[in-house]
């Protein structure tokens, strides 16, 4: 049994939700290249499927090189279902001890830009907030990550949060996945 298999086993015992996310990771890449990947299938299963209701149906996400697209159908009482899509890019990020945010910029909403629709999708996902065409993803409020970020480690006589020593260096949208790279703050 390799070191990475032992780490995966311990993670499964202590935090099954995080272990589910980590199943799709190559732990070797995570530790040696400091690179992680989040698949569009994971995002669909964990977040978009929960955002659907009687007015928002058939929500799906597609990640491409440099941008992502959320699509679905909006249904109002007397109207037939109207298909929509919203294209977004990564505008920026802040990964500090105080804040862990990713800013997404809405590039295009089709067939028409309806603030109601944007707010409706965003409010169903509790860690997203919307202001104009910027959507903020607060990573500290993502259930799987919040538990991880809150974990403290003992270093000698001091107890500290290990994530205060880590920064998110790069985050890109690739075909079918989000790829990120982390670095160590010294």
C-alpha positions in Angstrom: 0.0 0.0 0.0 1.5 3.4 -1.1 1.6 6.5 1.0 -1.2 8.0 -1.2 -3.4 5.0 -0.6 -2.9 5.5 3.2 -3.8 9.2 3.0 -6.9 8.4 0.9 -8.0 5.8 3.5 -7.5 8.2 6.5 -9.5 10.9 4.6 -12.4 8.4 4.0 -12.5 7.7 7.7 -12.4 11.4 8.9 -14.4 13.2 6.2 -16.4 11.1 3.7 -17.7 14.2 1.8 -14.2 15.5 1.2 -13.1 11.9 0.3 -15.9 11.9 -2.4 -14.4 15.0 -4.0 -10.9 13.6 -3.6 -11.9 10.3 -5.4 -11.6 12.2 -8.7 -8.2 13.7 -7.8 -4.9 12.1 -8.5 -3.4 12.4 -5.0 0.1 12.1 -6.5 -0.6 15.3 -8.6 -2.1 17.0 -5.7 1.0 16.5 -3.5 3.8 16.7 -6.0 2.5 19.2 -8.6 0.1 20.9 -6.1 -2.6 20.6 -8.7 -6.3 19.7 -8.2 -9.2 19.1 -10.6 -12.9 19.4 -10.1 -15.0 17.7 -12.9 -18.1 19.1 -14.4 -19.9 15.9 -13.4 -19.1 16.6 -9.7 -20.4 20.2 -10.0 -23.5 18.9 -11.7 -24.2 16.2 -9.1 -23.4 18.3 -6.0 -24.7 21.7 -6.8 -26.8 22.1 -10.0 -29.0 19.1 -9.3 -29.9 20.7 -6.0 -30.8 24.1 -7.6 -33.6 22.7 -9.7 -37.2 23.4 -8.8 -40.6 23.8 -10.5 -39.4 27.0 -12.2 -35.8 26.0 -13.1 -35.6 22.6 -14.8 -33.0 20.6 -16.7 -30.0 22.6 -15.3 -26.6 21.5 -16.6 -23.1 22.8 -16.7 -20.4 22.5 -19.4 -16.8 23.5 -18.8 -14.7 24.5 -21.8 -11.3 26.0 -22.4 -11.5 29.4 -20.7 -15.2 29.6 -20.0 -18.1 27.7 -18.6 -21.8 27.6 -19.5 -24.9 26.9 -17.4 -28.0 26.0 -19.3 -31.5 24.9 -18.5 -35.1 25.9 -18.9 -37.1 28.5 -17.1 -40.8 27.8 -16.6 -43.4 30.3 -15.4 -47.0 29.5 -14.7 -48.8 30.1 -17.9 -45.8 30.1 -20.3 -44.1 27.1 -21.9 -40.5 26.3 -20.7 -38.0 28.8 -22.1 -34.5 27.5 -22.7 -31.6 29.7 -21.4 -27.9 29.7 -21.1 -25.4 31.8 -19.3 -21.7 31.9 -20.2 -19.2 32.8 -17.4 -15.4 33.2 -17.0 -13.1 33.4 -14.0 -12.6 37.1 -13.2 -10.3 36.7 -10.2 -9.8 35.1 -6.9 -8.7 35.9 -3.3 -7.3 33.1 -1.2 -6.1 34.6 2.1 -6.6 33.6 5.8 -9.6 36.0 5.9 -11.3 35.3 2.6 -11.4 32.5 0.1 -13.3 33.8 -2.9 -13.5 33.1 -6.6 -15.1 35.8 -8.8 -17.0 34.7 -11.9 -18.1 37.2 -14.5 -21.3 36.6 -16.5 -20.3 37.1 -20.1 -23.6 36.4 -21.9 -27.1 35.3 -20.9 -29.3 34.1 -23.8 -31.9 34.5 -25.1 -32.3 37.5 -22.9 -30.6 38.8 -19.8 -33.1 38.5 -16.9 -31.8 39.5 -13.5 -34.6 37.4 -11.9 -33.2 34.3 -13.6 -29.6 35.0 -12.5 -30.7 35.6 -8.9 -32.9 32.5 -8.9 -30.1 30.2 -9.9 -27.6 31.9 -7.6 -29.9 31.9 -4.5 -30.4 28.2 -4.8 -26.7 27.7 -4.2 -25.9 29.1 -0.7 -22.3 29.9 -1.2 -22.9 32.1 -4.3 -23.8 35.8 -4.3 -24.6 38.0 -7.3 -23.9 41.7 -7.8 -24.5 42.9 -11.3 -22.6 40.6 -13.7 -20.2 39.4 -11.0 -20.9 36.2 -9.0 -18.9 35.6 -5.9 -18.2 32.0 -4.8 -17.3 32.0 -1.1 -15.2 28.8 -0.7 -15.5 29.0 3.1 -19.3 28.4 2.7 -19.0 25.3 0.4 -20.0 22.5 2.8 -17.2 20.1 1.7 -14.5 22.8 1.9 -15.7 24.6 5.0 -15.0 21.6 7.2 -11.5 21.3 5.6 -10.7 25.0 6.0 -11.8 25.1 9.6 -9.5 22.2 10.6 -6.6 23.3 12.9 -3.3 21.5 13.3 -0.9 21.5 16.3 2.6 22.7 15.6 4.7 22.4 18.7 2.8 24.3 21.4 0.8 26.4 18.9 -2.3 25.5 17.1 -2.9 27.0 13.7 -4.9 26.6 10.6 -2.8 25.0 7.9 -4.8 26.7 5.2 -3.4 30.1 6.4 -0.1 28.8 4.8 -1.7 27.9 1.5 -2.7 30.1 -1.4 -4.6 29.5 -4.6 -2.1 30.4 -7.3 -4.0 29.6 -10.5 -7.6 28.6 -11.4 -8.6 27.8 -15.0 -11.5 26.3 -16.8 -10.5 23.4 -19.1 -12.5 21.0 -21.1 -14.8 19.2 -18.6 -13.0 20.4 -15.5 -11.7 23.2 -13.3 -7.9 23.0 -12.8 -6.3 24.7 -9.9 -2.8 25.1 -8.5 -1.9 25.8 -4.9 1.2 27.3 -3.4 2.7 27.6 0.1 2.9 31.0 1.7 6.1 31.5 3.8 
